[in-house]
Amino acid sequence: MIPNIFQLVYLFAGFASDPAELAAAKTANGLEITLNGKPLATFSQGDNTILRPYFANLHSPKGMRLTRTHPPLPDRDATDHATMHPGVWLGFGDISGEDFWRNKARMEPKDLEIEAGLNSQQIRFATRHALNAAGGPLMGHLKSRFSVGVSPTGCLIVWDAALEAGEKGLVLGDQEEMGFGARMAGTLIEKKGGKIANSNGKTTAKETWGQPAEWTDYSGVANGTETGITLFASPDNFRRSWWHNRDYGLMVANPFGRSAMKQGGKSAVELKAGESLRLVFGAMLHEGPGYNPGQAYNDFRAAIGREKEKTPR
């Protein structure tokens, strides 16, 4: 069984041709992350409307907006799912019948620690959240490690999480709304000319929906520049992810929704008391010509391999 771990976010740097200066400033409930003095992303441990941790208002390395404005601006953004699709997130629509996607149950923040002694090209932090049922009882914990940094192909965020079962155990159910998701900026969505492609060579939301893949890229052109986000699922996860992709800007890597994604019988992943399940995902924020999501996936695998050496499970 996978050992208990903390949830981290890594800002991993050191491979770009130009020096990159990453910084993180603590806020009331999270971090403001900047790259060379410009906004890169906001990390929230959760708030009064979104009851789980998430990243919002993500930008490319040179400052192009990649995710829908949070909160959405009615004169510029689609406003559907405003509290469910904040930017980039990890959510679960069914944990033992409790809904941690639609903000019915709460991931209550307990700890946020920034790793000290790193240089300006690295930021790492860890969080711990209590899994509280809608009625209040403690069900377990979500512990995560994060990294964000500059790779040869863009800015890479790694979300390394562990779901830890409490005394009654946990059962992770089968829904579309389970896993690691992103909601793209309106200028980049398929409905407005954006493109979706996965690691198996399939394209479009319709063709990639429900299909297993190592990664999915969602990109478009903004201000004359091609830019987008690639989501990755670690090959070390307990199962490959199926993908819940939509033409309005949503993509979700989902290793739980086998029946919901029309790929077989109903899934139920059971954790006994004290057991934990590790899930590792990544998001590459990219821009410019010549971007290769396959190479970016290799960068992701290299990054998680380095972190595994530093913090063995």
N, C-alpha and C positions, 0 to 999 in steps of 0.2 A: 504494500500500500504506500502511496506517495506520502513523504513526511510533511509535517506542517511547515508552511513558509509564510513569509510576509509578502504582501502585494507591493510591487515596486513600479515606478515609471522611470525608464532610462532615457536620458538625453545622451546619445552616444556619438562622439565626435572624433575627428582626427584623420579622416580620409579624404576630405574635400580638397580641391586645389587651392582654394582661398581660405585663410584663417577664419574661423567662426567663433564668435563669442556668445555663449549661451548664458542666460541668467534666469533665476527664479526668485520672485519676491512673494513672501507669504501674504495671504489675504485673510479675511475673517473666516472663510471656510475652504481655503485651498491655496492655489498658486497662480501667479501671472508669470508666464514663461515668455521670454523674449530672445530673439536671435539678432545679434548686431544692433541692439537697441530698438528693434521693431517687434510688434506683437507676433508671436508664433502661435500661442494657444493659451487658453485659460483652463486650469484644472479645478474642478469643484468636488468636494467630498459628498455633495448632496445638499439640498436646500428644502424650502417649504413646499415646493411644487414637484421637484424631481428628487425622489427619495432614494437615490443611488449615486455612486460616483460617476463622473463623466468629464470629457474634454469638450469645450465649446469654442467657437470662433477661431477655427484653425486656419492658418495661412501657409502659403508656400515659402520656400527659403528666401525669396525676394519680396514677399509681402502680398501675394495675390490671395484673395479670399477663396477658400476651398470648401468650407462647410456653410450651411445655411446660417444666417445671422441668428444668434440666440440672445434674448427672445426674438422670434421672427418679427420683421417689420411689415405690417399689412400692405403698405404701398410698394413693397419691393419683393417680399417673400411669400411663398405659400405658407399658410398658417396651420395646416393639418398636423396632427401628432406633435404639437409644440412641446409638450412635456415628456414625450416618449423618444423623440429623435433630436437631442440637443446638439449633436456634433459627432463625436466618437464616444462609444460607451460599451459597457458589458452589462447585459440585462437578462433576466430569466422570467418568462411568463408563467412557469409552473415549477415551484419547488415545494413538494409535499402539499400541493393544492394552493399554495400562496403565490401571489402575483407580484414579482419584483421587476416587471417590465412596465406595466400600466400604472405604477405608483399606488398600488393597493396596500402592499406590505413595504416595510422600510429597511434599508441598509443604513443603520445608525453609525455615524463616524465615531471612532474611538481614539485613533492615533494617526498622526501624520509626522513622519520623520524624514528630514533631508539629510543625506549622507554628507558629512563634513570632509574637508581636506581635498576636494577634487579641484581640478583646474577649470578655467573658464570654458573649456570645450566639453565638459561633462557635468550633467546634473542627474542625480538619482534620488528617488524618494520612495518611502514605503507607507502604506496605509493599512488600517484594520477597521472593518465594519462588522457590527453585530447584525445578524439576520433576524429581524423582528417580524413576527406574523402580524397580520392586520389588527388582531386583538391585543397585541403586545408581547406575547410569550417569545422568549429567546429560542431560536431554532438551531443556531450555529454561527459561524463567522465566515466572512470573505476576507482573506488576507492577500495582499498584492505587493508586487515589486514593479516599479516602472522605470523605463529609461527612454530618453529622447535625445537624439543626437544627429550629427551630420555624417552621412555615408557617401560613397561616390555617386549615388543616384538620387539623393535628396535628403530630407530630414526624416529620420526613423524613430517612431515611437514603438516601444515594446511594452506590452501589458502582460505580466506574468502573475497569474492569480491562482489561489487555492480556495476551493469551497470546503469548509470543515464542518462536519456534522456534529450536532449537539447530542444530548443523551437519548433522544428519540430517533436519531438517524435522519437521513434526508432521501427523498426520491425526486430526481430531476425528470420532469415529464416531457411530453412530445408536443411541441407547438412550433409554428413559424417564428414566433417571437421569443427566441432563445439564442443567446450568443453575443458575438462581437459585431457591432454595427457602426455605420456611418451614414450621415445625411448630407448630401452634396449641396453646394450653393446652386441657386436657381439657374445661373448662367451656364452651368456645366451638365445639367441633367439631359437624359436621352431625349425627352420631349422637345428640347430646344437645341438638338444637334449634338449633344454629348454622346460618348461611346463607352460601351461596356465590353470587356474582353476577359476571359479567364485562362487559367493555365493549360486547359485542354484545347485551346483554339476556338472555343465557342464565343459568339458575340451576341449582343442585344440582351435586354432584360428577359425577354421571352425565352430565348434559347438557353440562357444560363440559369434560369430559375430552377431550383430544385436539384441542380446537378452537383456532383462532388467535384472539388477542385482544391488545389493548394493555395491559389490566390485569385482574386478578382480585381481588375483595375477599372476605375470609373474616371473618365477624363473628358475635357472639352477645351474650347478656345475662349480665353478671356483677354481682352485688350491685345489681341493679335498673338497671344502666347498660349501654347498648349500646356495645360496644367491639370493636375488631378490627384487622386489618392488611390493607392493600391493597398488592399487589406490582405494579410497573410494569416494562415493557420499553421501552427507548428506541426511538423511531421511526428513529433513526440506526443501530441495529444492522444487521448484514449481512442479516438476515432476520427476519420476524415470528416471535414465539414461539408454539408450541403449548403447551397447559397440561396438566400431569399433576396433577390434583386428586383428592383422596380424602376420603371421608366421615369418616375417623378423624383429620383435621386437617392433612393435607399439601396444599401447593400448590407447584408448580414451573413457572417460566417456562422453556421449553425450545426454543431455536431450532435444535437439531441433530437431534432424533428424528423425522424426517419419517415414516419407515416404522414405527418403534415406536409412533408416535401415530396410525398408520393414515391418513396424509394424502398418501401417494405413495410413490415409489421410495426405495430406501435412500440415505441421505445420507452423504457423506464430504467434509468441509471440509479442504482441504489447505493447509498453510503451508510454503513453502520455507524453507531456511536463512536466518535473519535477518529473515524476515517476521513481522508481528504482526497479531493480530486483536483489535479493540477491542469490548468488551461493556459496556454501561451499563444498570444496573437500579436500581430504587428500592423502598423499603418505607416506607409511611406508617403510623405508629402512631397510632390515633385512638380517640376516645371521645366519647360524648354524642349527643344527638338532632340531627337535621338534617345529619348528615355526608353529603357528596356525593362519591363516588369519582371521578366525572367531573371535578369541579372540582379534586380532589386531583391528578388526572393532569395538569391544566393547570399546577398549582403545581410538579409534578415537571419538566415540560417547561421551565417558566420557570427553575427552579433550574439545570438542566443547560445551558441556554442561557447563563446568566450565567457559569457556570464555564468554558464554552467560550471566552467572550470574554476571561476572565482568563488562561487557559492554552491558547492555540490549539495545535491538533495539527499 
